[in-house]
Amino acid sequence: MTELDVITLLRESIFITLKVASPILITALLVGLVIGILQTTTSIQEQTIAFVPKLVAIFIVIIIFASWIIRIMTDYTRNIFFMIEKI
């Protein structure tokens, strides 16, 4: 395994991490933004109100994207094992 292979593997791992985490992070961001806007317009300044909707939304997104996330991670792991096999 050359240095170029290691750099490619690290770059790919960062990209896959961002790819897998992005639906969850975007959902948390959007739900937090909507709840924050609603709290501001209604003058409710309770910090714990945003927690439950975020948790529910993230749970739903994980259920929806679970097969996709597992497929991405399985393909990446299989790719790593094939690279190890070449050594």
PDB file with SEQRES, HELIX, SHEET and CRYST1 records, atoms N, CA, C and O in Angstrom:
SEQRES   1 A   87  MET THR GLU LEU ASP VAL ILE THR LEU LEU ARG GLU SER          
SEQRES   2 A   87  ILE PHE ILE THR LEU LYS VAL ALA SER PRO ILE LEU ILE          
SEQRES   3 A   87  THR ALA LEU LEU VAL GLY LEU VAL ILE GLY ILE LEU GLN          
SEQRES   4 A   87  THR THR THR SER ILE GLN GLU GLN THR ILE ALA PHE VAL          
SEQRES   5 A   87  PRO LYS LEU VAL ALA ILE PHE ILE VAL ILE ILE ILE PHE          
SEQRES   6 A   87  ALA SER TRP ILE ILE ARG ILE MET THR ASP TYR THR ARG          
SEQRES   7 A   87  ASN ILE PHE PHE MET ILE GLU LYS ILE                          
HELIX    1 AA1 GLU A    3  THR A   42  1                                  40    
HELIX    2 AA2 GLN A   47  ALA A   50  5                                   4    
HELIX    3 AA3 PHE A   51  LYS A   86  1                                  36    
CRYST1    1.000    1.000    1.000  90.00  90.00  90.00 P 1           1          
ATOM      1  N   MET A   1       0.857  -1.169   0.000  1.00  0.00           N  
ATOM      2  CA  MET A   1       0.000   0.000   0.000  1.00  0.00           C  
ATOM      3  C   MET A   1       0.903   1.231   0.000  1.00  0.00           C  
ATOM      4  O   MET A   1       1.753   1.387   0.877  1.00  0.00           O  
ATOM      5  N   THR A   2       0.716   2.083  -0.967  1.00  0.00           N  
ATOM      6  CA  THR A   2       1.547   3.270  -1.084  1.00  0.00           C  
ATOM      7  C   THR A   2       0.935   4.432  -0.304  1.00  0.00           C  
ATOM      8  O   THR A   2      -0.175   4.339   0.220  1.00  0.00           O  
ATOM      9  N   GLU A   3       1.682   5.513  -0.246  1.00  0.00           N  
ATOM     10  CA  GLU A   3       1.179   6.706   0.434  1.00  0.00           C  
ATOM     11  C   GLU A   3      -0.057   7.256  -0.270  1.00  0.00           C  
ATOM     12  O   GLU A   3      -0.979   7.760   0.372  1.00  0.00           O  
ATOM     13  N   LEU A   4      -0.065   7.155  -1.574  1.00  0.00           N  
ATOM     14  CA  LEU A   4      -1.216   7.631  -2.340  1.00  0.00           C  
ATOM     15  C   LEU A   4      -2.478   6.835  -1.996  1.00  0.00           C  
ATOM     16  O   LEU A   4      -3.569   7.401  -1.924  1.00  0.00           O  
ATOM     17  N   ASP A   5      -2.333   5.538  -1.786  1.00  0.00           N  
ATOM     18  CA  ASP A   5      -3.479   4.708  -1.395  1.00  0.00           C  
ATOM     19  C   ASP A   5      -4.010   5.112  -0.026  1.00  0.00           C  
ATOM     20  O   ASP A   5      -5.221   5.161   0.189  1.00  0.00           O  
ATOM     21  N   VAL A   6      -3.101   5.400   0.894  1.00  0.00           N  
ATOM     22  CA  VAL A   6      -3.512   5.807   2.242  1.00  0.00           C  
ATOM     23  C   VAL A   6      -4.229   7.152   2.196  1.00  0.00           C  
ATOM     24  O   VAL A   6      -5.257   7.334   2.847  1.00  0.00           O  
ATOM     25  N   ILE A   7      -3.690   8.082   1.433  1.00  0.00           N  
ATOM     26  CA  ILE A   7      -4.324   9.400   1.310  1.00  0.00           C  
ATOM     27  C   ILE A   7      -5.698   9.273   0.662  1.00  0.00           C  
ATOM     28  O   ILE A   7      -6.651   9.926   1.088  1.00  0.00           O  
ATOM     29  N   THR A   8      -5.800   8.448  -0.352  1.00  0.00           N  
ATOM     30  CA  THR A   8      -7.089   8.218  -1.008  1.00  0.00           C  
ATOM     31  C   THR A   8      -8.086   7.593  -0.044  1.00  0.00           C  
ATOM     32  O   THR A   8      -9.257   7.974  -0.020  1.00  0.00           O  
ATOM     33  N   LEU A   9      -7.630   6.644   0.741  1.00  0.00           N  
ATOM     34  CA  LEU A   9      -8.493   5.990   1.721  1.00  0.00           C  
ATOM     35  C   LEU A   9      -8.980   6.976   2.779  1.00  0.00           C  
ATOM     36  O   LEU A   9     -10.155   6.960   3.146  1.00  0.00           O  
ATOM     37  N   LEU A  10      -8.095   7.826   3.268  1.00  0.00           N  
ATOM     38  CA  LEU A  10      -8.489   8.823   4.267  1.00  0.00           C  
ATOM     39  C   LEU A  10      -9.460   9.847   3.686  1.00  0.00           C  
ATOM     40  O   LEU A  10     -10.441  10.215   4.332  1.00  0.00           O  
ATOM     41  N   ARG A  11      -9.187  10.302   2.476  1.00  0.00           N  
ATOM     42  CA  ARG A  11     -10.080  11.268   1.832  1.00  0.00           C  
ATOM     43  C   ARG A  11     -11.457  10.650   1.614  1.00  0.00           C  
ATOM     44  O   ARG A  11     -12.483  11.293   1.837  1.00  0.00           O  
ATOM     45  N   GLU A  12     -11.464   9.404   1.179  1.00  0.00           N  
ATOM     46  CA  GLU A  12     -12.728   8.703   0.953  1.00  0.00           C  
ATOM     47  C   GLU A  12     -13.494   8.500   2.262  1.00  0.00           C  
ATOM     48  O   GLU A  12     -14.721   8.600   2.285  1.00  0.00           O  
ATOM     49  N   SER A  13     -12.781   8.218   3.343  1.00  0.00           N  
ATOM     50  CA  SER A  13     -13.456   8.022   4.632  1.00  0.00           C  
ATOM     51  C   SER A  13     -14.093   9.315   5.127  1.00  0.00           C  
ATOM     52  O   SER A  13     -15.192   9.288   5.681  1.00  0.00           O  
ATOM     53  N   ILE A  14     -13.420  10.443   4.934  1.00  0.00           N  
ATOM     54  CA  ILE A  14     -14.007  11.729   5.329  1.00  0.00           C  
ATOM     55  C   ILE A  14     -15.237  12.033   4.479  1.00  0.00           C  
ATOM     56  O   ILE A  14     -16.259  12.480   4.999  1.00  0.00           O  
ATOM     57  N   PHE A  15     -15.137  11.791   3.181  1.00  0.00           N  
ATOM     58  CA  PHE A  15     -16.266  12.042   2.288  1.00  0.00           C  
ATOM     59  C   PHE A  15     -17.466  11.164   2.645  1.00  0.00           C  
ATOM     60  O   PHE A  15     -18.601  11.640   2.653  1.00  0.00           O  
ATOM     61  N   ILE A  16     -17.225   9.907   2.936  1.00  0.00           N  
ATOM     62  CA  ILE A  16     -18.322   8.996   3.286  1.00  0.00           C  
ATOM     63  C   ILE A  16     -18.937   9.378   4.629  1.00  0.00           C  
ATOM     64  O   ILE A  16     -20.152   9.283   4.803  1.00  0.00           O  
ATOM     65  N   THR A  17     -18.112   9.807   5.572  1.00  0.00           N  
ATOM     66  CA  THR A  17     -18.638  10.264   6.858  1.00  0.00           C  
ATOM     67  C   THR A  17     -19.572  11.448   6.669  1.00  0.00           C  
ATOM     68  O   THR A  17     -20.658  11.483   7.249  1.00  0.00           O  
ATOM     69  N   LEU A  18     -19.164  12.409   5.870  1.00  0.00           N  
ATOM     70  CA  LEU A  18     -20.026  13.560   5.590  1.00  0.00           C  
ATOM     71  C   LEU A  18     -21.286  13.148   4.839  1.00  0.00           C  
ATOM     72  O   LEU A  18     -22.372  13.663   5.107  1.00  0.00           O  
ATOM     73  N   LYS A  19     -21.140  12.232   3.913  1.00  0.00           N  
ATOM     74  CA  LYS A  19     -22.271  11.765   3.113  1.00  0.00           C  
ATOM     75  C   LYS A  19     -23.306  11.041   3.981  1.00  0.00           C  
ATOM     76  O   LYS A  19     -24.510  11.223   3.802  1.00  0.00           O  
ATOM     77  N   VAL A  20     -22.830  10.226   4.914  1.00  0.00           N  
ATOM     78  CA  VAL A  20     -23.734   9.460   5.774  1.00  0.00           C  
ATOM     79  C   VAL A  20     -24.382  10.356   6.837  1.00  0.00           C  
ATOM     80  O   VAL A  20     -25.553  10.177   7.170  1.00  0.00           O  
ATOM     81  N   ALA A  21     -23.628  11.309   7.362  1.00  0.00           N  
ATOM     82  CA  ALA A  21     -24.138  12.152   8.442  1.00  0.00           C  
ATOM     83  C   ALA A  21     -24.991  13.313   7.942  1.00  0.00           C  
ATOM     84  O   ALA A  21     -25.756  13.887   8.717  1.00  0.00           O  
ATOM     85  N   SER A  22     -24.877  13.665   6.680  1.00  0.00           N  
ATOM     86  CA  SER A  22     -25.564  14.861   6.189  1.00  0.00           C  
ATOM     87  C   SER A  22     -27.094  14.817   6.304  1.00  0.00           C  
ATOM     88  O   SER A  22     -27.669  15.837   6.684  1.00  0.00           O  
ATOM     89  N   PRO A  23     -27.791  13.725   6.010  1.00  0.00           N  
ATOM     90  CA  PRO A  23     -29.253  13.765   6.187  1.00  0.00           C  
ATOM     91  C   PRO A  23     -29.666  14.018   7.638  1.00  0.00           C  
ATOM     92  O   PRO A  23     -30.633  14.735   7.894  1.00  0.00           O  
ATOM     93  N   ILE A  24     -28.944  13.438   8.568  1.00  0.00           N  
ATOM     94  CA  ILE A  24     -29.268  13.611   9.982  1.00  0.00           C  
ATOM     95  C   ILE A  24     -28.971  15.038  10.425  1.00  0.00           C  
ATOM     96  O   ILE A  24     -29.780  15.658  11.115  1.00  0.00           O  
ATOM     97  N   LEU A  25     -27.814  15.557  10.032  1.00  0.00           N  
ATOM     98  CA  LEU A  25     -27.434  16.907  10.437  1.00  0.00           C  
ATOM     99  C   LEU A  25     -28.329  17.966   9.799  1.00  0.00           C  
ATOM    100  O   LEU A  25     -28.704  18.939  10.454  1.00  0.00           O  
ATOM    101  N   ILE A  26     -28.670  17.783   8.536  1.00  0.00           N  
ATOM    102  CA  ILE A  26     -29.547  18.747   7.864  1.00  0.00           C  
ATOM    103  C   ILE A  26     -30.933  18.738   8.497  1.00  0.00           C  
ATOM    104  O   ILE A  26     -31.548  19.792   8.662  1.00  0.00           O  
ATOM    105  N   THR A  27     -31.426  17.557   8.850  1.00  0.00           N  
ATOM    106  CA  THR A  27     -32.725  17.465   9.516  1.00  0.00           C  
ATOM    107  C   THR A  27     -32.706  18.178  10.859  1.00  0.00           C  
ATOM    108  O   THR A  27     -33.622  18.938  11.172  1.00  0.00           O  
ATOM    109  N   ALA A  28     -31.671  17.940  11.652  1.00  0.00           N  
ATOM    110  CA  ALA A  28     -31.570  18.603  12.953  1.00  0.00           C  
ATOM    111  C   ALA A  28     -31.479  20.114  12.786  1.00  0.00           C  
ATOM    112  O   ALA A  28     -32.070  20.865  13.562  1.00  0.00           O  
ATOM    113  N   LEU A  29     -30.742  20.558  11.777  1.00  0.00           N  
ATOM    114  CA  LEU A  29     -30.610  21.989  11.524  1.00  0.00           C  
ATOM    115  C   LEU A  29     -31.945  22.610  11.137  1.00  0.00           C  
ATOM    116  O   LEU A  29     -32.324  23.651  11.674  1.00  0.00           O  
ATOM    117  N   LEU A  30     -32.660  21.980  10.210  1.00  0.00           N  
ATOM    118  CA  LEU A  30     -33.930  22.540   9.747  1.00  0.00           C  
ATOM    119  C   LEU A  30     -35.002  22.525  10.835  1.00  0.00           C  
ATOM    120  O   LEU A  30     -35.738  23.498  10.997  1.00  0.00           O  
ATOM    121  N   VAL A  31     -35.089  21.432  11.573  1.00  0.00           N  
ATOM    122  CA  VAL A  31     -36.083  21.363  12.652  1.00  0.00           C  
ATOM    123  C   VAL A  31     -35.750  22.382  13.734  1.00  0.00           C  
ATOM    124  O   VAL A  31     -36.646  23.050  14.251  1.00  0.00           O  
ATOM    125  N   GLY A  32     -34.478  22.507  14.080  1.00  0.00           N  
ATOM    126  CA  GLY A  32     -34.072  23.507  15.068  1.00  0.00           C  
ATOM    127  C   GLY A  32     -34.375  24.918  14.606  1.00  0.00           C  
ATOM    128  O   GLY A  32     -34.793  25.759  15.402  1.00  0.00           O  
ATOM    129  N   LEU A  33     -34.167  25.185  13.317  1.00  0.00           N  
ATOM    130  CA  LEU A  33     -34.456  26.507  12.769  1.00  0.00           C  
ATOM    131  C   LEU A  33     -35.949  26.813  12.812  1.00  0.00           C  
ATOM    132  O   LEU A  33     -36.352  27.909  13.202  1.00  0.00           O  
ATOM    133  N   VAL A  34     -36.765  25.845  12.411  1.00  0.00           N  
ATOM    134  CA  VAL A  34     -38.219  26.052  12.422  1.00  0.00           C  
ATOM    135  C   VAL A  34     -38.724  26.247  13.848  1.00  0.00           C  
ATOM    136  O   VAL A  34     -39.528  27.143  14.101  1.00  0.00           O  
ATOM    137  N   ILE A  35     -38.266  25.427  14.768  1.00  0.00           N  
ATOM    138  CA  ILE A  35     -38.689  25.564  16.166  1.00  0.00           C  
ATOM    139  C   ILE A  35     -38.206  26.894  16.735  1.00  0.00           C  
ATOM    140  O   ILE A  35     -38.931  27.545  17.488  1.00  0.00           O  
ATOM    141  N   GLY A  36     -36.994  27.300  16.383  1.00  0.00           N  
ATOM    142  CA  GLY A  36     -36.473  28.587  16.849  1.00  0.00           C  
ATOM    143  C   GLY A  36     -37.297  29.754  16.338  1.00  0.00           C  
ATOM    144  O   GLY A  36     -37.565  30.701  17.077  1.00  0.00           O  
ATOM    145  N   ILE A  37     -37.702  29.688  15.068  1.00  0.00           N  
ATOM    146  CA  ILE A  37     -38.546  30.753  14.509  1.00  0.00           C  
ATOM    147  C   ILE A  37     -39.902  30.774  15.205  1.00  0.00           C  
ATOM    148  O   ILE A  37     -40.420  31.842  15.532  1.00  0.00           O  
ATOM    149  N   LEU A  38     -40.479  29.587  15.430  1.00  0.00           N  
ATOM    150  CA  LEU A  38     -41.768  29.526  16.137  1.00  0.00           C  
ATOM    151  C   LEU A  38     -41.651  30.042  17.568  1.00  0.00           C  
ATOM    152  O   LEU A  38     -42.552  30.726  18.053  1.00  0.00           O  
ATOM    153  N   GLN A  39     -40.561  29.724  18.243  1.00  0.00           N  
ATOM    154  CA  GLN A  39     -40.367  30.215  19.606  1.00  0.00           C  
ATOM    155  C   GLN A  39     -40.196  31.727  19.624  1.00  0.00           C  
ATOM    156  O   GLN A  39     -40.684  32.397  20.533  1.00  0.00           O  
ATOM    157  N   THR A  40     -39.517  32.257  18.640  1.00  0.00           N  
ATOM    158  CA  THR A  40     -39.319  33.705  18.586  1.00  0.00           C  
ATOM    159  C   THR A  40     -40.627  34.425  18.304  1.00  0.00           C  
ATOM    160  O   THR A  40     -40.910  35.457  18.913  1.00  0.00           O  
ATOM    161  N   THR A  41     -41.427  33.894  17.389  1.00  0.00           N  
ATOM    162  CA  THR A  41     -42.686  34.568  17.062  1.00  0.00           C  
ATOM    163  C   THR A  41     -43.701  34.473  18.191  1.00  0.00           C  
ATOM    164  O   THR A  41     -44.539  35.362  18.346  1.00  0.00           O  
ATOM    165  N   THR A  42     -43.637  33.413  18.977  1.00  0.00           N  
ATOM    166  CA  THR A  42     -44.589  33.273  20.083  1.00  0.00           C  
ATOM    167  C   THR A  42     -44.014  33.743  21.411  1.00  0.00           C  
ATOM    168  O   THR A  42     -44.691  33.663  22.436  1.00  0.00           O  
ATOM    169  N   SER A  43     -42.792  34.225  21.411  1.00  0.00           N  
ATOM    170  CA  SER A  43     -42.104  34.734  22.612  1.00  0.00           C  
ATOM    171  C   SER A  43     -41.942  33.677  23.695  1.00  0.00           C  
ATOM    172  O   SER A  43     -41.903  34.004  24.881  1.00  0.00           O  
ATOM    173  N   ILE A  44     -41.850  32.433  23.302  1.00  0.00           N  
ATOM    174  CA  ILE A  44     -41.562  31.352  24.246  1.00  0.00           C  
ATOM    175  C   ILE A  44     -40.063  31.105  24.188  1.00  0.00           C  
ATOM    176  O   ILE A  44     -39.527  30.779  23.129  1.00  0.00           O  
ATOM    177  N   GLN A  45     -39.394  31.254  25.299  1.00  0.00           N  
ATOM    178  CA  GLN A  45     -37.938  31.125  25.315  1.00  0.00           C  
ATOM    179  C   GLN A  45     -37.486  29.904  26.120  1.00  0.00           C  
ATOM    180  O   GLN A  45     -36.491  29.968  26.843  1.00  0.00           O  
ATOM    181  N   GLU A  46     -38.200  28.819  25.997  1.00  0.00           N  
ATOM    182  CA  GLU A  46     -37.840  27.583  26.695  1.00  0.00           C  
ATOM    183  C   GLU A  46     -36.891  26.771  25.820  1.00  0.00           C  
ATOM    184  O   GLU A  46     -37.218  26.465  24.673  1.00  0.00           O  
ATOM    185  N   GLN A  47     -35.731  26.422  26.344  1.00  0.00           N  
ATOM    186  CA  GLN A  47     -34.711  25.724  25.568  1.00  0.00           C  
ATOM    187  C   GLN A  47     -35.061  24.262  25.299  1.00  0.00           C  
ATOM    188  O   GLN A  47     -34.620  23.699  24.297  1.00  0.00           O  
ATOM    189  N   THR A  48     -35.833  23.652  26.164  1.00  0.00           N  
ATOM    190  CA  THR A  48     -36.102  22.219  26.028  1.00  0.00           C  
ATOM    191  C   THR A  48     -37.196  21.901  25.011  1.00  0.00           C  
ATOM    192  O   THR A  48     -37.387  20.735  24.666  1.00  0.00           O  
ATOM    193  N   ILE A  49     -37.910  22.901  24.527  1.00  0.00           N  
ATOM    194  CA  ILE A  49     -38.999  22.649  23.575  1.00  0.00           C  
ATOM    195  C   ILE A  49     -38.468  22.084  22.262  1.00  0.00           C  
ATOM    196  O   ILE A  49     -39.126  21.244  21.649  1.00  0.00           O  
ATOM    197  N   ALA A  50     -37.312  22.520  21.824  1.00  0.00           N  
ATOM    198  CA  ALA A  50     -36.769  22.074  20.537  1.00  0.00           C  
ATOM    199  C   ALA A  50     -36.213  20.655  20.593  1.00  0.00           C  
ATOM    200  O   ALA A  50     -35.985  20.046  19.547  1.00  0.00           O  
ATOM    201  N   PHE A  51     -35.992  20.124  21.772  1.00  0.00           N  
ATOM    202  CA  PHE A  51     -35.342  18.826  21.896  1.00  0.00           C  
ATOM    203  C   PHE A  51     -36.199  17.680  21.359  1.00  0.00           C  
ATOM    204  O   PHE A  51     -35.710  16.862  20.579  1.00  0.00           O  
ATOM    205  N   VAL A  52     -37.449  17.608  21.757  1.00  0.00           N  
ATOM    206  CA  VAL A  52     -38.315  16.487  21.373  1.00  0.00           C  
ATOM    207  C   VAL A  52     -38.593  16.470  19.863  1.00  0.00           C  
ATOM    208  O   VAL A  52     -38.477  15.407  19.253  1.00  0.00           O  
ATOM    209  N   PRO A  53     -38.955  17.594  19.234  1.00  0.00           N  
ATOM    210  CA  PRO A  53     -39.155  17.535  17.776  1.00  0.00           C  
ATOM    211  C   PRO A  53     -37.890  17.152  17.013  1.00  0.00           C  
ATOM    212  O   PRO A  53     -37.962  16.429  16.019  1.00  0.00           O  
ATOM    213  N   LYS A  54     -36.734  17.627  17.468  1.00  0.00           N  
ATOM    214  CA  LYS A  54     -35.477  17.238  16.820  1.00  0.00           C  
ATOM    215  C   LYS A  54     -35.250  15.741  16.957  1.00  0.00           C  
ATOM    216  O   LYS A  54     -34.869  15.074  15.995  1.00  0.00           O  
ATOM    217  N   LEU A  55     -35.483  15.218  18.144  1.00  0.00           N  
ATOM    218  CA  LEU A  55     -35.282  13.796  18.393  1.00  0.00           C  
ATOM    219  C   LEU A  55     -36.202  12.945  17.520  1.00  0.00           C  
ATOM    220  O   LEU A  55     -35.768  11.950  16.941  1.00  0.00           O  
ATOM    221  N   VAL A  56     -37.453  13.333  17.429  1.00  0.00           N  
ATOM    222  CA  VAL A  56     -38.413  12.591  16.609  1.00  0.00           C  
ATOM    223  C   VAL A  56     -38.039  12.676  15.126  1.00  0.00           C  
ATOM    224  O   VAL A  56     -38.076  11.670  14.418  1.00  0.00           O  
ATOM    225  N   ALA A  57     -37.682  13.865  14.660  1.00  0.00           N  
ATOM    226  CA  ALA A  57     -37.316  14.041  13.251  1.00  0.00           C  
ATOM    227  C   ALA A  57     -36.062  13.249  12.904  1.00  0.00           C  
ATOM    228  O   ALA A  57     -35.996  12.625  11.844  1.00  0.00           O  
ATOM    229  N   ILE A  58     -35.076  13.268  13.780  1.00  0.00           N  
ATOM    230  CA  ILE A  58     -33.845  12.513  13.533  1.00  0.00           C  
ATOM    231  C   ILE A  58     -34.137  11.016  13.519  1.00  0.00           C  
ATOM    232  O   ILE A  58     -33.594  10.286  12.690  1.00  0.00           O  
ATOM    233  N   PHE A  59     -34.981  10.561  14.420  1.00  0.00           N  
ATOM    234  CA  PHE A  59     -35.357   9.150  14.451  1.00  0.00           C  
ATOM    235  C   PHE A  59     -36.042   8.740  13.146  1.00  0.00           C  
ATOM    236  O   PHE A  59     -35.755   7.672  12.606  1.00  0.00           O  
ATOM    237  N   ILE A  60     -36.940   9.577  12.643  1.00  0.00           N  
ATOM    238  CA  ILE A  60     -37.627   9.281  11.384  1.00  0.00           C  
ATOM    239  C   ILE A  60     -36.642   9.252  10.220  1.00  0.00           C  
ATOM    240  O   ILE A  60     -36.723   8.378   9.357  1.00  0.00           O  
ATOM    241  N   VAL A  61     -35.714  10.206  10.196  1.00  0.00           N  
ATOM    242  CA  VAL A  61     -34.720  10.246   9.116  1.00  0.00           C  
ATOM    243  C   VAL A  61     -33.818   9.020   9.170  1.00  0.00           C  
ATOM    244  O   VAL A  61     -33.464   8.466   8.129  1.00  0.00           O  
ATOM    245  N   ILE A  62     -33.447   8.596  10.360  1.00  0.00           N  
ATOM    246  CA  ILE A  62     -32.618   7.392  10.482  1.00  0.00           C  
ATOM    247  C   ILE A  62     -33.374   6.169   9.970  1.00  0.00           C  
ATOM    248  O   ILE A  62     -32.793   5.320   9.294  1.00  0.00           O  
ATOM    249  N   ILE A  63     -34.651   6.076  10.284  1.00  0.00           N  
ATOM    250  CA  ILE A  63     -35.447   4.950   9.790  1.00  0.00           C  
ATOM    251  C   ILE A  63     -35.543   4.987   8.265  1.00  0.00           C  
ATOM    252  O   ILE A  63     -35.426   3.952   7.609  1.00  0.00           O  
ATOM    253  N   ILE A  64     -35.755   6.168   7.706  1.00  0.00           N  
ATOM    254  CA  ILE A  64     -35.891   6.293   6.252  1.00  0.00           C  
ATOM    255  C   ILE A  64     -34.578   5.985   5.540  1.00  0.00           C  
ATOM    256  O   ILE A  64     -34.570   5.276   4.534  1.00  0.00           O  
ATOM    257  N   PHE A  65     -33.464   6.518   6.057  1.00  0.00           N  
ATOM    258  CA  PHE A  65     -32.176   6.393   5.378  1.00  0.00           C  
ATOM    259  C   PHE A  65     -31.317   5.234   5.881  1.00  0.00           C  
ATOM    260  O   PHE A  65     -30.164   5.114   5.467  1.00  0.00           O  
ATOM    261  N   ALA A  66     -31.834   4.387   6.750  1.00  0.00           N  
ATOM    262  CA  ALA A  66     -31.009   3.322   7.341  1.00  0.00           C  
ATOM    263  C   ALA A  66     -30.456   2.365   6.292  1.00  0.00           C  
ATOM    264  O   ALA A  66     -29.276   2.018   6.339  1.00  0.00           O  
ATOM    265  N   SER A  67     -31.274   1.939   5.363  1.00  0.00           N  
ATOM    266  CA  SER A  67     -30.781   0.992   4.351  1.00  0.00           C  
ATOM    267  C   SER A  67     -29.712   1.633   3.470  1.00  0.00           C  
ATOM    268  O   SER A  67     -28.735   0.980   3.102  1.00  0.00           O  
ATOM    269  N   TRP A  68     -29.890   2.898   3.134  1.00  0.00           N  
ATOM    270  CA  TRP A  68     -28.893   3.615   2.333  1.00  0.00           C  
ATOM    271  C   TRP A  68     -27.576   3.764   3.099  1.00  0.00           C  
ATOM    272  O   TRP A  68     -26.501   3.550   2.539  1.00  0.00           O  
ATOM    273  N   ILE A  69     -27.664   4.128   4.376  1.00  0.00           N  
ATOM    274  CA  ILE A  69     -26.461   4.288   5.206  1.00  0.00           C  
ATOM    275  C   ILE A  69     -25.735   2.954   5.348  1.00  0.00           C  
ATOM    276  O   ILE A  69     -24.510   2.894   5.238  1.00  0.00           O  
ATOM    277  N   ILE A  70     -26.483   1.897   5.590  1.00  0.00           N  
ATOM    278  CA  ILE A  70     -25.868   0.574   5.735  1.00  0.00           C  
ATOM    279  C   ILE A  70     -25.211   0.139   4.432  1.00  0.00           C  
ATOM    280  O   ILE A  70     -24.125  -0.440   4.450  1.00  0.00           O  
ATOM    281  N   ARG A  71     -25.858   0.412   3.303  1.00  0.00           N  
ATOM    282  CA  ARG A  71     -25.274   0.047   2.007  1.00  0.00           C  
ATOM    283  C   ARG A  71     -23.978   0.810   1.749  1.00  0.00           C  
ATOM    284  O   ARG A  71     -22.997   0.226   1.287  1.00  0.00           O  
ATOM    285  N   ILE A  72     -23.966   2.104   2.042  1.00  0.00           N  
ATOM    286  CA  ILE A  72     -22.756   2.920   1.848  1.00  0.00           C  
ATOM    287  C   ILE A  72     -21.625   2.403   2.736  1.00  0.00           C  
ATOM    288  O   ILE A  72     -20.496   2.234   2.275  1.00  0.00           O  
ATOM    289  N   MET A  73     -21.932   2.155   4.004  1.00  0.00           N  
ATOM    290  CA  MET A  73     -20.898   1.700   4.936  1.00  0.00           C  
ATOM    291  C   MET A  73     -20.414   0.293   4.589  1.00  0.00           C  
ATOM    292  O   MET A  73     -19.228  -0.004   4.732  1.00  0.00           O  
ATOM    293  N   THR A  74     -21.314  -0.569   4.139  1.00  0.00           N  
ATOM    294  CA  THR A  74     -20.917  -1.919   3.742  1.00  0.00           C  
ATOM    295  C   THR A  74     -20.015  -1.893   2.516  1.00  0.00           C  
ATOM    296  O   THR A  74     -19.012  -2.605   2.464  1.00  0.00           O  
ATOM    297  N   ASP A  75     -20.367  -1.079   1.536  1.00  0.00           N  
ATOM    298  CA  ASP A  75     -19.517  -0.959   0.343  1.00  0.00           C  
ATOM    299  C   ASP A  75     -18.138  -0.422   0.699  1.00  0.00           C  
ATOM    300  O   ASP A  75     -17.130  -0.897   0.176  1.00  0.00           O  
ATOM    301  N   TYR A  76     -18.092   0.557   1.579  1.00  0.00           N  
ATOM    302  CA  TYR A  76     -16.806   1.129   1.982  1.00  0.00           C  
ATOM    303  C   TYR A  76     -15.961   0.100   2.743  1.00  0.00           C  
ATOM    304  O   TYR A  76     -14.758  -0.018   2.510  1.00  0.00           O  
ATOM    305  N   THR A  77     -16.593  -0.634   3.644  1.00  0.00           N  
ATOM    306  CA  THR A  77     -15.872  -1.660   4.399  1.00  0.00           C  
ATOM    307  C   THR A  77     -15.373  -2.763   3.476  1.00  0.00           C  
ATOM    308  O   THR A  77     -14.247  -3.238   3.623  1.00  0.00           O  
ATOM    309  N   ARG A  78     -16.201  -3.168   2.533  1.00  0.00           N  
ATOM    310  CA  ARG A  78     -15.788  -4.175   1.554  1.00  0.00           C  
ATOM    311  C   ARG A  78     -14.597  -3.666   0.737  1.00  0.00           C  
ATOM    312  O   ARG A  78     -13.669  -4.422   0.451  1.00  0.00           O  
ATOM    313  N   ASN A  79     -14.626  -2.400   0.367  1.00  0.00           N  
ATOM    314  CA  ASN A  79     -13.522  -1.796  -0.374  1.00  0.00           C  
ATOM    315  C   ASN A  79     -12.228  -1.816   0.447  1.00  0.00           C  
ATOM    316  O   ASN A  79     -11.153  -2.085  -0.089  1.00  0.00           O  
ATOM    317  N   ILE A  80     -12.334  -1.533   1.731  1.00  0.00           N  
ATOM    318  CA  ILE A  80     -11.148  -1.568   2.598  1.00  0.00           C  
ATOM    319  C   ILE A  80     -10.594  -2.987   2.683  1.00  0.00           C  
ATOM    320  O   ILE A  80      -9.380  -3.178   2.616  1.00  0.00           O  
ATOM    321  N   PHE A  81     -11.458  -3.975   2.827  1.00  0.00           N  
ATOM    322  CA  PHE A  81     -10.988  -5.359   2.899  1.00  0.00           C  
ATOM    323  C   PHE A  81     -10.332  -5.799   1.594  1.00  0.00           C  
ATOM    324  O   PHE A  81      -9.356  -6.550   1.619  1.00  0.00           O  
ATOM    325  N   PHE A  82     -10.848  -5.347   0.464  1.00  0.00           N  
ATOM    326  CA  PHE A  82     -10.204  -5.665  -0.811  1.00  0.00           C  
ATOM    327  C   PHE A  82      -8.840  -5.006  -0.919  1.00  0.00           C  
ATOM    328  O   PHE A  82      -7.914  -5.579  -1.495  1.00  0.00           O  
ATOM    329  N   MET A  83      -8.709  -3.801  -0.368  1.00  0.00           N  
ATOM    330  CA  MET A  83      -7.407  -3.131  -0.391  1.00  0.00           C  
ATOM    331  C   MET A  83      -6.415  -3.851   0.522  1.00  0.00           C  
ATOM    332  O   MET A  83      -5.231  -3.948   0.200  1.00  0.00           O  
ATOM    333  N   ILE A  84      -6.894  -4.354   1.651  1.00  0.00           N  
ATOM    334  CA  ILE A  84      -6.024  -5.110   2.561  1.00  0.00           C  
ATOM    335  C   ILE A  84      -5.579  -6.407   1.885  1.00  0.00           C  
ATOM    336  O   ILE A  84      -4.441  -6.849   2.047  1.00  0.00           O  
ATOM    337  N   GLU A  85      -6.484  -6.998   1.136  1.00  0.00           N  
ATOM    338  CA  GLU A  85      -6.183  -8.250   0.446  1.00  0.00           C  
ATOM    339  C   GLU A  85      -5.065  -8.073  -0.584  1.00  0.00           C  
ATOM    340  O   GLU A  85      -4.322  -9.016  -0.855  1.00  0.00           O  
ATOM    341  N   LYS A  86      -4.940  -6.890  -1.152  1.00  0.00           N  
ATOM    342  CA  LYS A  86      -3.918  -6.620  -2.164  1.00  0.00           C  
ATOM    343  C   LYS A  86      -2.513  -6.504  -1.573  1.00  0.00           C  
ATOM    344  O   LYS A  86      -1.522  -6.621  -2.293  1.00  0.00           O  
ATOM    345  N   ILE A  87      -2.431  -6.278  -0.283  1.00  0.00           N  
ATOM    346  CA  ILE A  87      -1.112  -6.090   0.345  1.00  0.00           C  
ATOM    347  C   ILE A  87      -0.335  -7.382   0.358  1.00  0.00           C  
ATOM    348  O   ILE A  87       0.795  -7.419   0.846  1.00  0.00           O  
TER     349      ILE A  87                                                      
END                                                                             
